[in-house]
């Protein structure tokens, strides 16, 4: 193929990168995003959704809490609960915004978007323009890993926001974890975390990393990373869409804000004082 042929192909294909966050995103009709739950439709004593769920992600919240909840940290987005519910109390939307700063925030009780809160000002100044991440697959099936890999391709292009994967944890600002944390990967995970210079971020991606997913309860896994490392961002899904990862990280960095209509935050130019303060913080 000649250079002229390449230029013709590029002109014919046009822009391939998604418009997010500058514009609307087109997702396929079959895409399953954030689920909604209308407990008012649930008949008394009905537990069909709980019986159908393979990971115990949905069901009564327990004594004192009241109502029904759906734990996105366990949810495989298989939609078995939707098919089992005779009243249509559960439905999946096409909203890809699923990130949360706390584990408890992943329990859905109504139709409400999950919008992760931003880091503090000092960490936003440090990581807001350049964030290097080291990914560790701690026993994953390669589903989440494939979606994370797609975040760097031409369609999603997370590099345009200054977010990049790095090979060495010593070059990283944070750790991205996938998989249920098998016992064979526990030490490698902890060593990778220790090798990343402080301050550092931890991002748990996928149901397995959050709760163990379908492997929860197995003696071969740790049921996720929650009891091993301090997690800054929880990204549910099986696997999460690349836009879920982008939206969560950009909100964590304070680059995107807002509810139904996202507001893009334009970062100010770094000053010599802010660069010096960020360097001192990074050197601790």
C-alpha positions as CSV (number, residue, x, y, z in Angstrom):
1,X,0.0,0.0,0.0
2,X,1.4,3.3,-1.0
3,X,1.4,6.5,1.0
4,X,-1.4,7.9,-1.2
5,X,-3.5,4.8,-0.5
6,X,-3.0,5.3,3.2
7,X,-4.1,8.9,3.0
8,X,-7.2,7.9,1.0
9,X,-8.2,5.3,3.7
10,X,-7.7,7.9,6.5
11,X,-9.8,10.4,4.6
12,X,-12.5,7.9,4.0
13,X,-12.7,6.6,7.6
14,X,-12.6,10.1,9.2
15,X,-12.2,10.6,12.9
16,X,-12.4,7.3,14.9
17,X,-12.0,8.6,18.4
18,X,-15.2,8.8,20.5
19,X,-16.6,12.2,21.3
20,X,-16.6,11.7,25.0
21,X,-16.4,13.9,27.0
22,X,-17.0,16.6,24.5
23,X,-20.1,15.1,23.0
24,X,-22.6,12.3,23.0
25,X,-21.5,8.7,22.9
26,X,-23.1,6.1,20.6
27,X,-23.4,2.6,22.3
28,X,-24.9,-0.5,20.8
29,X,-28.5,-1.4,21.7
30,X,-27.3,-4.6,23.4
31,X,-25.0,-2.6,25.8
32,X,-25.9,-3.2,29.5
33,X,-25.0,-0.3,31.6
34,X,-26.1,0.9,35.1
35,X,-29.0,-1.1,36.4
36,X,-32.1,0.5,38.0
37,X,-34.2,-0.9,40.8
38,X,-37.7,0.0,41.6
39,X,-38.4,-1.7,45.0
40,X,-42.0,-0.5,45.0
41,X,-42.8,-3.1,42.3
42,X,-41.5,-6.0,44.4
43,X,-44.3,-8.2,45.9
44,X,-44.0,-9.1,49.6
45,X,-41.9,-12.2,50.0
46,X,-40.7,-12.4,46.4
47,X,-37.1,-13.4,46.0
48,X,-37.0,-14.6,42.5
49,X,-34.3,-12.1,41.5
50,X,-32.1,-13.3,44.4
51,X,-32.6,-16.9,43.5
52,X,-31.6,-16.3,39.9
53,X,-28.5,-14.3,40.6
54,X,-25.3,-16.4,40.3
55,X,-23.3,-14.1,42.6
56,X,-25.8,-13.1,45.3
57,X,-25.6,-9.5,44.0
58,X,-29.3,-8.7,44.4
59,X,-31.8,-9.3,47.2
60,X,-33.2,-7.8,50.5
61,X,-30.8,-5.5,52.2
62,X,-31.3,-7.2,55.5
63,X,-32.7,-6.4,58.9
64,X,-32.8,-2.7,59.7
65,X,-31.9,-1.6,56.2
66,X,-35.2,-2.4,54.5
67,X,-35.9,-2.6,50.8
68,X,-34.0,-4.4,48.0
69,X,-30.5,-3.6,46.8
70,X,-28.3,-4.6,43.9
71,X,-24.6,-4.7,44.6
72,X,-22.7,-3.7,41.5
73,X,-19.5,-4.9,43.1
74,X,-20.8,-8.5,42.7
75,X,-23.0,-8.0,39.6
76,X,-22.0,-9.8,36.4
77,X,-24.5,-7.8,34.3
78,X,-25.9,-11.2,33.1
79,X,-29.5,-9.9,33.3
80,X,-30.7,-13.2,34.9
81,X,-32.5,-11.1,37.5
82,X,-34.3,-9.1,34.9
83,X,-35.6,-12.2,33.3
84,X,-36.6,-13.7,36.6
85,X,-38.5,-10.7,37.9
86,X,-42.2,-10.9,37.0
87,X,-42.9,-7.3,37.9
88,X,-40.1,-5.6,35.9
89,X,-38.5,-4.1,39.0
90,X,-35.0,-4.4,37.6
91,X,-33.8,-3.0,34.3
92,X,-30.4,-2.2,32.7
93,X,-29.9,1.3,31.3
94,X,-27.2,2.3,28.7
95,X,-25.5,4.6,31.2
96,X,-21.8,3.7,31.3
97,X,-21.1,5.8,34.4
98,X,-20.5,3.3,37.2
99,X,-17.5,4.4,39.2
100,X,-17.6,5.0,42.9
101,X,-15.1,6.2,45.5
102,X,-16.4,3.8,48.2
103,X,-17.4,0.2,48.2
104,X,-20.7,0.9,49.8
105,X,-21.7,3.3,47.1
106,X,-21.9,0.4,44.6
107,X,-25.1,-0.8,46.2
108,X,-28.0,0.4,43.9
109,X,-31.4,1.0,45.4
110,X,-32.9,3.4,42.8
111,X,-32.4,5.0,39.4
112,X,-29.4,7.2,40.2
113,X,-26.2,7.7,38.3
114,X,-22.9,6.8,40.0
115,X,-20.6,9.8,39.7
116,X,-17.2,9.3,41.4
117,X,-16.0,12.2,43.6
118,X,-12.7,13.9,42.8
119,X,-9.5,13.6,44.7
120,X,-8.3,16.5,47.0
121,X,-6.7,19.5,45.4
122,X,-3.1,18.5,46.0
123,X,-3.5,15.1,44.4
124,X,-5.5,16.7,41.5
125,X,-2.6,19.1,40.9
126,X,-0.2,16.2,41.0
127,X,-2.0,13.7,38.8
128,X,-4.5,15.8,36.8
129,X,-2.3,16.4,33.7
130,X,-0.3,13.2,33.7
131,X,-1.2,9.9,35.2
132,X,0.9,6.8,34.7
133,X,-0.7,3.4,35.6
134,X,0.6,-0.1,36.1
135,X,-1.9,-2.9,35.6
136,X,-1.7,-6.1,37.5
137,X,-3.8,-9.1,36.4
138,X,-4.3,-11.1,39.6
139,X,-6.0,-14.1,38.2
140,X,-8.4,-12.5,35.7
141,X,-10.0,-14.1,32.7
142,X,-8.6,-11.4,30.4
143,X,-12.0,-9.8,29.9
144,X,-11.3,-6.7,31.9
145,X,-7.7,-6.7,30.7
146,X,-8.9,-6.6,27.1
147,X,-11.2,-3.6,27.8
148,X,-8.4,-1.8,29.6
149,X,-6.1,-2.4,26.6
150,X,-8.8,-0.9,24.4
151,X,-8.7,2.3,26.4
152,X,-5.4,3.1,24.7
153,X,-6.5,2.4,21.2
154,X,-7.5,5.0,18.6
155,X,-11.2,4.8,19.5
156,X,-10.9,5.7,23.1
157,X,-7.4,7.2,23.3
158,X,-6.9,7.8,27.0
159,X,-3.5,9.3,26.1
160,X,-5.2,12.5,25.0
161,X,-5.9,13.1,28.7
162,X,-2.4,12.3,29.8
163,X,-3.3,8.8,31.1
164,X,-0.9,6.1,30.0
165,X,0.1,2.5,30.9
166,X,3.7,1.9,32.0
167,X,5.7,-1.3,32.3
168,X,7.4,-0.6,35.6
169,X,5.7,0.1,38.9
170,X,8.6,2.5,39.7
171,X,7.4,4.7,36.8
172,X,3.8,4.6,37.9
173,X,1.5,6.9,39.8
174,X,-1.1,4.2,40.5
175,X,-2.1,0.6,40.4
176,X,-4.9,-0.9,38.3
177,X,-6.0,-4.3,39.5
178,X,-8.1,-6.9,37.7
179,X,-8.9,-10.4,38.8
180,X,-10.1,-12.0,42.1
181,X,-6.5,-11.9,43.6
182,X,-5.5,-15.5,43.6
183,X,-3.3,-16.7,46.4
184,X,-0.6,-17.3,43.7
185,X,-0.7,-13.6,42.8
186,X,-1.0,-12.1,46.2
187,X,2.7,-11.5,46.8
188,X,3.3,-10.2,43.3
189,X,0.4,-7.7,43.8
190,X,1.7,-6.5,47.1
191,X,5.2,-6.1,45.8
192,X,4.0,-4.1,42.8
193,X,2.0,-1.8,45.1
194,X,5.1,-1.3,47.4
195,X,7.3,-0.5,44.4
196,X,5.0,2.4,43.3
197,X,6.3,5.7,44.8
198,X,3.9,7.6,47.2
199,X,1.5,9.2,46.9
200,X,-0.2,6.5,44.7
201,X,-3.7,5.5,43.6
202,X,-5.4,2.1,43.6
203,X,-8.1,1.3,41.1
204,X,-10.1,-1.9,41.3
205,X,-11.6,-2.9,37.9
206,X,-14.3,-5.5,37.5
207,X,-16.5,-7.7,39.7
208,X,-13.6,-10.1,40.4
209,X,-11.3,-7.4,41.7
210,X,-14.0,-5.9,43.8
211,X,-15.7,-9.0,45.3
212,X,-14.2,-12.1,43.8
213,X,-17.0,-12.2,41.2
214,X,-18.1,-15.8,40.3
215,X,-15.0,-17.1,42.2
216,X,-16.1,-15.6,45.5
217,X,-15.7,-18.1,48.3
218,X,-13.1,-20.2,46.6
219,X,-10.1,-21.0,48.8
220,X,-7.9,-20.2,45.9
221,X,-8.8,-16.5,45.8
222,X,-8.9,-13.5,48.2
223,X,-12.4,-12.3,47.1
224,X,-11.0,-9.1,45.7
225,X,-8.6,-6.5,46.9
226,X,-10.6,-4.7,49.5
227,X,-8.9,-6.3,52.5
228,X,-5.4,-6.0,51.0
229,X,-5.0,-2.5,49.6
230,X,-6.6,0.9,50.1
231,X,-8.8,1.4,47.0
232,X,-9.4,4.9,45.7
233,X,-11.7,4.0,42.8
234,X,-14.1,1.1,42.3
235,X,-15.1,0.3,38.7
236,X,-17.8,-2.5,38.5
237,X,-18.6,-4.6,35.5
238,X,-17.9,-7.9,33.9
239,X,-16.0,-6.5,32.2
240,X,-16.4,-2.7,32.5
241,X,-16.6,-0.8,29.2
242,X,-13.6,1.4,28.3
243,X,-15.8,4.5,28.7
244,X,-16.6,3.4,32.3
245,X,-12.9,3.4,33.0
246,X,-12.3,6.7,31.3
247,X,-15.3,8.4,33.1
248,X,-14.3,7.1,36.5
249,X,-10.6,8.1,36.2
250,X,-11.5,11.5,34.7
251,X,-13.9,12.2,37.5
252,X,-11.3,11.1,40.1
253,X,-8.9,13.6,38.6
254,X,-11.5,16.3,38.6
255,X,-11.4,16.6,34.8
256,X,-15.1,15.8,34.3
257,X,-17.9,16.9,36.6
258,X,-21.7,17.1,36.5
259,X,-24.7,14.8,36.5
260,X,-26.9,14.0,33.5
261,X,-24.9,16.4,31.3
262,X,-21.2,16.1,32.1
263,X,-19.3,19.3,32.5
264,X,-15.7,19.2,31.2
265,X,-13.2,20.9,33.5
266,X,-10.4,22.7,31.7
267,X,-7.3,22.6,33.9
268,X,-5.4,25.9,34.4
269,X,-1.8,26.1,33.2
270,X,0.6,24.8,35.8
271,X,2.5,27.5,37.6
272,X,6.0,27.2,39.0
273,X,4.6,27.2,42.5
274,X,2.2,24.4,41.8
275,X,4.9,22.4,40.1
276,X,7.2,22.8,43.0
277,X,4.5,21.8,45.5
278,X,3.5,18.7,43.4
279,X,7.2,17.7,43.2
280,X,7.6,18.0,47.0
281,X,4.5,15.9,47.5
282,X,5.6,13.2,45.1
283,X,9.0,13.0,46.7
284,X,7.6,12.1,50.1
